Amino acid sequence: MSEDSPLFGCRPVAFIHDELLVEVPADIEARTAAADRLAEVMVSAMEKWIPAVKIAAEPSAMRRWYKGAEEVRDDRGRLLCWEPS
């Protein structure tokens, strides 16, 4: 992987069914870039195997893993950390 990749330095932690749990930088810009790139990679890889099915990946960020976490973005499109209510 190139040092220019937004995923450089990120670490996979767990594979939970169809979810990838990855440690990314806390910096909001780096977090957003890494999450968006990982979503692109996941969609691209699945489209090779099931091209007739619409594939989507919605990244979410959280300080600890929650099954119900959702994608939350600010008005600039940056990925915010989801918090349970």
Order of alpha helices (4+ residues) and beta strands (2+ residues): beta-beta-alpha
